[in-house]
Amino acid sequence: MKIFASLLSYPNKETLAKVESLQEFLNQKYPEAAEIMREFTEFAKTIPLWKWEEIYTRTFDVQAITTLDVGYVLFGDDYKRGELLVNLSKEHTKAGNDCETELADHLPNLLRLLNKVNDKDFKDDLIYLIIKPALKKIINEFESRNIEKKNKIYEKHHRTLIQVENNYGTIYQSLLKSLLIVLDKDFSDDDKLIIDEQKFTSKFANEMEIPD
């Protein structure tokens, strides 16, 4: 999960090597994810860093297609996101996981947290009730119909449009899909103990409900 976290963070000079390393690992262990990931790997090999940085910003930050703040993806501005942030912050601190300048519910921070926690109940809740549902919603935001809806909203209220690159405007979708495939294989819904969404097991999820 750590390498996925790095690739979903702002790109730098070391990012290409990490992309190639992940591609090799997926080729060996997760062929289905490797096939989806290949588009992102080819992109990384050909794009200059300054352009990559711009695409990342347009994808996740400024007039973004989506956000990587999973609490917002799941709850919007509802008070439940605030509760989630508070409790996740405690878990990050306890695990010694530095969130740097991002919030506690930022997807890369949660992926790094997974590598540092041993509490199975907490990890199950984090994966099955937070990360995987949010990841599916994030991926769905890359669908053209959803981008068109956002463009209409932006144009109506701000007279601006999401600027999507012709070739690589939705390239991060392939990375996110690869991540979901890996999570589905490692943490299959069929293999896990059924978690009642009305009765979460860990304290960070207490009294929260994930909307359909």
Short mmCIF file of the C-alpha atoms (twelve columns), coordinates in Angstrom:
data_MODEL
# 
_entry.id   MODEL 
# 
loop_
_atom_site.group_PDB 
_atom_site.id 
_atom_site.type_symbol 
_atom_site.label_atom_id 
_atom_site.label_alt_id 
_atom_site.label_comp_id 
_atom_site.label_asym_id 
_atom_site.label_seq_id 
_atom_site.Cartn_x 
_atom_site.Cartn_y 
_atom_site.Cartn_z 
_atom_site.pdbx_PDB_model_num 
ATOM 1   C CA . MET A 1   0.000   0.000   0.000   1 
ATOM 2   C CA . LYS A 2   2.918   2.333   0.690   1 
ATOM 3   C CA . ILE A 3   3.927   2.550   -2.966  1 
ATOM 4   C CA . PHE A 4   0.346   3.273   -4.051  1 
ATOM 5   C CA . ALA A 5   0.322   6.040   -1.439  1 
ATOM 6   C CA . SER A 6   3.453   7.537   -2.978  1 
ATOM 7   C CA . LEU A 7   2.016   7.449   -6.490  1 
ATOM 8   C CA . LEU A 8   -1.192  9.124   -5.339  1 
ATOM 9   C CA . SER A 9   0.837   11.965  -3.826  1 
ATOM 10  C CA . TYR A 10  2.182   14.974  -5.709  1 
ATOM 11  C CA . PRO A 11  4.728   13.672  -8.276  1 
ATOM 12  C CA . ASN A 12  8.461   14.321  -8.011  1 
ATOM 13  C CA . LYS A 13  11.691  13.120  -9.637  1 
ATOM 14  C CA . GLU A 14  11.534  9.771   -7.829  1 
ATOM 15  C CA . THR A 15  7.962   8.974   -8.841  1 
ATOM 16  C CA . LEU A 16  8.765   7.372   -12.210 1 
ATOM 17  C CA . ALA A 17  11.042  4.774   -10.601 1 
ATOM 18  C CA . LYS A 18  8.251   3.935   -8.152  1 
ATOM 19  C CA . VAL A 19  5.764   3.532   -11.009 1 
ATOM 20  C CA . GLU A 20  8.084   1.065   -12.746 1 
ATOM 21  C CA . SER A 21  8.673   -0.802  -9.498  1 
ATOM 22  C CA . LEU A 22  4.938   -1.118  -8.876  1 
ATOM 23  C CA . GLN A 23  4.347   -2.292  -12.445 1 
ATOM 24  C CA . GLU A 24  6.932   -5.074  -12.027 1 
ATOM 25  C CA . PHE A 25  5.375   -6.138  -8.727  1 
ATOM 26  C CA . LEU A 26  1.863   -6.215  -10.189 1 
ATOM 27  C CA . ASN A 27  3.101   -8.170  -13.216 1 
ATOM 28  C CA . GLN A 28  4.250   -10.910 -10.849 1 
ATOM 29  C CA . LYS A 29  1.482   -10.911 -8.230  1 
ATOM 30  C CA . TYR A 30  -1.620  -9.229  -9.655  1 
ATOM 31  C CA . PRO A 31  -1.819  -9.675  -13.465 1 
ATOM 32  C CA . GLU A 32  -5.293  -8.125  -13.744 1 
ATOM 33  C CA . ALA A 33  -4.182  -5.014  -11.875 1 
ATOM 34  C CA . ALA A 34  -0.965  -4.969  -13.914 1 
ATOM 35  C CA . GLU A 35  -2.921  -4.790  -17.155 1 
ATOM 36  C CA . ILE A 36  -4.944  -1.817  -15.926 1 
ATOM 37  C CA . MET A 37  -1.833  -0.151  -14.492 1 
ATOM 38  C CA . ARG A 38  0.097   -0.377  -17.769 1 
ATOM 39  C CA . GLU A 39  -1.604  2.722   -19.182 1 
ATOM 40  C CA . PHE A 40  -0.407  4.773   -16.223 1 
ATOM 41  C CA . THR A 41  3.107   3.342   -16.523 1 
ATOM 42  C CA . GLU A 42  3.343   4.334   -20.193 1 
ATOM 43  C CA . PHE A 43  2.075   7.790   -19.297 1 
ATOM 44  C CA . ALA A 44  4.759   8.143   -16.603 1 
ATOM 45  C CA . LYS A 45  7.509   7.197   -19.038 1 
ATOM 46  C CA . THR A 46  6.575   9.814   -21.624 1 
ATOM 47  C CA . ILE A 47  5.291   12.843  -19.712 1 
ATOM 48  C CA . PRO A 48  7.632   15.627  -18.507 1 
ATOM 49  C CA . LEU A 49  7.511   16.212  -14.758 1 
ATOM 50  C CA . TRP A 50  6.060   19.734  -15.026 1 
ATOM 51  C CA . LYS A 51  3.162   18.404  -17.109 1 
ATOM 52  C CA . TRP A 52  2.652   15.507  -14.716 1 
ATOM 53  C CA . GLU A 53  2.433   17.963  -11.822 1 
ATOM 54  C CA . GLU A 54  -0.157  19.984  -13.726 1 
ATOM 55  C CA . ILE A 55  -2.271  16.919  -14.489 1 
ATOM 56  C CA . TYR A 56  -2.135  15.848  -10.835 1 
ATOM 57  C CA . THR A 57  -3.284  19.291  -9.714  1 
ATOM 58  C CA . ARG A 58  -6.135  19.379  -12.214 1 
ATOM 59  C CA . THR A 59  -7.190  15.878  -11.233 1 
ATOM 60  C CA . PHE A 60  -7.237  16.235  -7.454  1 
ATOM 61  C CA . ASP A 61  -6.783  19.868  -6.378  1 
ATOM 62  C CA . VAL A 62  -7.841  22.876  -8.475  1 
ATOM 63  C CA . GLN A 63  -11.277 22.571  -10.151 1 
ATOM 64  C CA . ALA A 64  -10.663 18.899  -9.572  1 
ATOM 65  C CA . ILE A 65  -12.305 15.899  -11.199 1 
ATOM 66  C CA . THR A 66  -12.351 14.402  -7.718  1 
ATOM 67  C CA . THR A 67  -10.694 14.594  -4.308  1 
ATOM 68  C CA . LEU A 68  -8.589  12.103  -2.387  1 
ATOM 69  C CA . ASP A 69  -10.073 13.203  0.947   1 
ATOM 70  C CA . VAL A 70  -12.202 10.118  1.476   1 
ATOM 71  C CA . GLY A 71  -14.208 11.529  4.372   1 
ATOM 72  C CA . TYR A 72  -15.500 14.246  2.075   1 
ATOM 73  C CA . VAL A 73  -16.187 11.678  -0.654  1 
ATOM 74  C CA . LEU A 74  -18.332 9.625   1.732   1 
ATOM 75  C CA . PHE A 75  -19.932 12.284  3.929   1 
ATOM 76  C CA . GLY A 76  -19.508 15.642  2.200   1 
ATOM 77  C CA . ASP A 77  -19.619 18.450  4.752   1 
ATOM 78  C CA . ASP A 78  -21.731 16.419  7.184   1 
ATOM 79  C CA . TYR A 79  -20.667 16.393  10.844  1 
ATOM 80  C CA . LYS A 80  -19.747 12.712  10.424  1 
ATOM 81  C CA . ARG A 81  -16.701 13.728  8.431   1 
ATOM 82  C CA . GLY A 82  -15.586 15.875  11.353  1 
ATOM 83  C CA . GLU A 83  -15.935 12.921  13.712  1 
ATOM 84  C CA . LEU A 84  -14.031 10.726  11.287  1 
ATOM 85  C CA . LEU A 85  -11.197 13.269  11.031  1 
ATOM 86  C CA . VAL A 86  -10.880 13.533  14.798  1 
ATOM 87  C CA . ASN A 87  -10.726 9.796   15.318  1 
ATOM 88  C CA . LEU A 88  -8.435  9.165   12.357  1 
ATOM 89  C CA . SER A 89  -6.055  11.847  13.650  1 
ATOM 90  C CA . LYS A 90  -5.794  9.923   16.909  1 
ATOM 91  C CA . GLU A 91  -5.027  6.707   15.018  1 
ATOM 92  C CA . HIS A 92  -2.357  8.407   12.890  1 
ATOM 93  C CA . THR A 93  -0.720  9.817   16.012  1 
ATOM 94  C CA . LYS A 94  -0.850  6.478   17.822  1 
ATOM 95  C CA . ALA A 95  0.718   4.713   14.830  1 
ATOM 96  C CA . GLY A 96  3.342   7.425   14.292  1 
ATOM 97  C CA . ASN A 97  2.021   8.115   10.810  1 
ATOM 98  C CA . ASP A 98  2.931   11.643  9.679   1 
ATOM 99  C CA . CYS A 99  0.128   13.195  7.611   1 
ATOM 100 C CA . GLU A 100 2.367   16.163  6.712   1 
ATOM 101 C CA . THR A 101 0.269   18.930  5.118   1 
ATOM 102 C CA . GLU A 102 -2.740  16.746  4.249   1 
ATOM 103 C CA . LEU A 103 -5.794  15.902  6.356   1 
ATOM 104 C CA . ALA A 104 -6.221  12.674  8.288   1 
ATOM 105 C CA . ASP A 105 -8.693  11.259  5.730   1 
ATOM 106 C CA . HIS A 106 -6.434  11.835  2.708   1 
ATOM 107 C CA . LEU A 107 -6.237  8.520   0.842   1 
ATOM 108 C CA . PRO A 108 -2.406  8.292   0.704   1 
ATOM 109 C CA . ASN A 109 -2.292  8.853   4.465   1 
ATOM 110 C CA . LEU A 110 -4.811  6.058   5.024   1 
ATOM 111 C CA . LEU A 111 -2.851  3.671   2.791   1 
ATOM 112 C CA . ARG A 112 0.301   4.387   4.796   1 
ATOM 113 C CA . LEU A 113 -1.641  3.901   8.013   1 
ATOM 114 C CA . LEU A 114 -2.661  0.405   6.895   1 
ATOM 115 C CA . ASN A 115 0.993   -0.635  6.948   1 
ATOM 116 C CA . LYS A 116 1.445   0.600   10.506  1 
ATOM 117 C CA . VAL A 117 -1.574  -0.746  12.402  1 
ATOM 118 C CA . ASN A 118 -1.971  -4.233  13.871  1 
ATOM 119 C CA . ASP A 119 -5.505  -3.932  15.239  1 
ATOM 120 C CA . LYS A 120 -7.500  -6.252  12.947  1 
ATOM 121 C CA . ASP A 121 -10.892 -4.757  13.824  1 
ATOM 122 C CA . PHE A 122 -9.674  -1.251  13.059  1 
ATOM 123 C CA . LYS A 123 -8.005  -2.368  9.835   1 
ATOM 124 C CA . ASP A 124 -11.163 -4.184  8.701   1 
ATOM 125 C CA . ASP A 125 -13.282 -1.090  9.326   1 
ATOM 126 C CA . LEU A 126 -10.781 1.138   7.580   1 
ATOM 127 C CA . ILE A 127 -10.653 -1.069  4.490   1 
ATOM 128 C CA . TYR A 128 -14.221 -2.297  4.127   1 
ATOM 129 C CA . LEU A 129 -16.156 0.693   5.397   1 
ATOM 130 C CA . ILE A 130 -13.961 3.641   4.472   1 
ATOM 131 C CA . ILE A 131 -11.254 3.023   1.856   1 
ATOM 132 C CA . LYS A 132 -12.996 0.629   -0.529  1 
ATOM 133 C CA . PRO A 133 -16.381 2.419   -0.650  1 
ATOM 134 C CA . ALA A 134 -14.660 5.782   -1.105  1 
ATOM 135 C CA . LEU A 135 -12.309 4.420   -3.759  1 
ATOM 136 C CA . LYS A 136 -15.257 3.150   -5.799  1 
ATOM 137 C CA . LYS A 137 -16.888 6.575   -5.626  1 
ATOM 138 C CA . ILE A 138 -13.646 8.336   -6.570  1 
ATOM 139 C CA . ILE A 139 -13.196 6.086   -9.607  1 
ATOM 140 C CA . ASN A 140 -16.786 6.755   -10.629 1 
ATOM 141 C CA . GLU A 141 -16.082 10.502  -10.730 1 
ATOM 142 C CA . PHE A 142 -13.847 9.913   -13.771 1 
ATOM 143 C CA . GLU A 143 -16.803 8.778   -15.859 1 
ATOM 144 C CA . SER A 144 -17.507 11.300  -18.606 1 
ATOM 145 C CA . ARG A 145 -21.111 11.862  -17.524 1 
ATOM 146 C CA . ASN A 146 -19.944 12.902  -14.042 1 
ATOM 147 C CA . ILE A 147 -17.284 15.230  -15.432 1 
ATOM 148 C CA . GLU A 148 -19.932 16.836  -17.649 1 
ATOM 149 C CA . LYS A 149 -22.209 17.360  -14.623 1 
ATOM 150 C CA . LYS A 150 -19.413 19.064  -12.709 1 
ATOM 151 C CA . ASN A 151 -18.584 21.231  -15.698 1 
ATOM 152 C CA . LYS A 152 -22.180 22.460  -15.821 1 
ATOM 153 C CA . ILE A 153 -22.087 23.317  -12.117 1 
ATOM 154 C CA . TYR A 154 -18.751 25.118  -12.405 1 
ATOM 155 C CA . GLU A 155 -19.882 27.026  -15.472 1 
ATOM 156 C CA . LYS A 156 -23.151 28.051  -13.813 1 
ATOM 157 C CA . HIS A 157 -21.601 29.267  -10.568 1 
ATOM 158 C CA . HIS A 158 -18.073 30.249  -11.574 1 
ATOM 159 C CA . ARG A 159 -18.122 30.445  -15.375 1 
ATOM 160 C CA . THR A 160 -15.226 28.008  -15.436 1 
ATOM 161 C CA . LEU A 161 -14.742 24.453  -16.628 1 
ATOM 162 C CA . ILE A 162 -12.661 21.524  -15.444 1 
ATOM 163 C CA . GLN A 163 -9.677  21.600  -17.763 1 
ATOM 164 C CA . VAL A 164 -9.166  17.998  -18.879 1 
ATOM 165 C CA . GLU A 165 -6.150  17.068  -20.991 1 
ATOM 166 C CA . ASN A 166 -7.085  15.409  -24.268 1 
ATOM 167 C CA . ASN A 167 -4.662  12.522  -23.778 1 
ATOM 168 C CA . TYR A 168 -4.170  12.152  -20.044 1 
ATOM 169 C CA . GLY A 169 -6.966  14.036  -18.308 1 
ATOM 170 C CA . THR A 170 -8.297  10.910  -16.615 1 
ATOM 171 C CA . ILE A 171 -5.058  8.929   -16.421 1 
ATOM 172 C CA . TYR A 172 -5.178  8.547   -12.641 1 
ATOM 173 C CA . GLN A 173 -8.279  6.421   -13.035 1 
ATOM 174 C CA . SER A 174 -6.096  3.489   -14.134 1 
ATOM 175 C CA . LEU A 175 -3.899  3.786   -11.025 1 
ATOM 176 C CA . LEU A 176 -6.957  3.931   -8.767  1 
ATOM 177 C CA . LYS A 177 -8.566  0.965   -10.500 1 
ATOM 178 C CA . SER A 178 -5.364  -1.036  -10.035 1 
ATOM 179 C CA . LEU A 179 -5.389  -0.211  -6.346  1 
ATOM 180 C CA . LEU A 180 -9.001  -1.350  -6.008  1 
ATOM 181 C CA . ILE A 181 -8.233  -4.647  -7.736  1 
ATOM 182 C CA . VAL A 182 -5.374  -5.292  -5.301  1 
ATOM 183 C CA . LEU A 183 -7.577  -4.437  -2.322  1 
ATOM 184 C CA . ASP A 184 -10.383 -6.656  -3.617  1 
ATOM 185 C CA . LYS A 185 -7.978  -9.566  -3.969  1 
ATOM 186 C CA . ASP A 186 -6.244  -9.079  -0.614  1 
ATOM 187 C CA . PHE A 187 -9.395  -8.156  1.289   1 
ATOM 188 C CA . SER A 188 -12.202 -9.956  -0.485  1 
ATOM 189 C CA . ASP A 189 -15.741 -9.217  0.665   1 
ATOM 190 C CA . ASP A 190 -16.479 -12.934 0.224   1 
ATOM 191 C CA . ASP A 191 -13.674 -13.973 2.580   1 
ATOM 192 C CA . LYS A 192 -14.101 -11.409 5.330   1 
ATOM 193 C CA . LEU A 193 -16.338 -11.688 8.342   1 
ATOM 194 C CA . ILE A 194 -19.545 -9.786  7.572   1 
ATOM 195 C CA . ILE A 195 -19.359 -6.321  9.097   1 
ATOM 196 C CA . ASP A 196 -22.732 -4.838  9.984   1 
ATOM 197 C CA . GLU A 197 -22.631 -1.245  8.761   1 
ATOM 198 C CA . GLN A 198 -25.053 -0.285  11.535  1 
ATOM 199 C CA . LYS A 199 -22.686 -1.650  14.208  1 
ATOM 200 C CA . PHE A 200 -19.073 -0.738  13.457  1 
ATOM 201 C CA . THR A 201 -16.404 -2.542  15.445  1 
ATOM 202 C CA . SER A 202 -13.804 0.166   15.988  1 
ATOM 203 C CA . LYS A 203 -13.987 3.449   17.809  1 
ATOM 204 C CA . PHE A 204 -13.242 5.740   14.830  1 
ATOM 205 C CA . ALA A 205 -16.350 4.470   13.031  1 
ATOM 206 C CA . ASN A 206 -18.684 4.501   16.035  1 
ATOM 207 C CA . GLU A 207 -22.125 5.973   15.326  1 
ATOM 208 C CA . MET A 208 -21.324 6.649   11.673  1 
ATOM 209 C CA . GLU A 209 -23.193 5.228   8.709   1 
ATOM 210 C CA . ILE A 210 -21.851 5.041   5.169   1 
ATOM 211 C CA . PRO A 211 -24.490 6.258   2.698   1 
ATOM 212 C CA . ASP A 212 -25.309 4.050   -0.266  1 
# 
